[in-house]
């Protein structure tokens, strides 16, 4: 299975990274750092990332994050909103 399930998406929306593996948590912290303005990854975070990922993998992750940031900023220029194609359904 690929992607995230509803529980994982809900955890991300509430910044509950502890629901993810250590490897996933450090990558989520990188994604948050790259979404900040300015986008800075500290030496400490980079060292932690290198414990889990190769430099080639980090280059690919950073390129993906940069592409998403570009798309999101372009959407703001044209006031493109969500199509509401997905929402987390609360558990009963």
Buried (B, 14 or more C-beta within 10 A) or exposed (E): EEEEEEEBBBBBEEEEBEEBEEEEBBBBBBBBBBEEEEEEBEEEBEEBBEEBBEEEEBEEBBEEBEEEBEEEEEEEEEEEEEEEEEEBEEEE
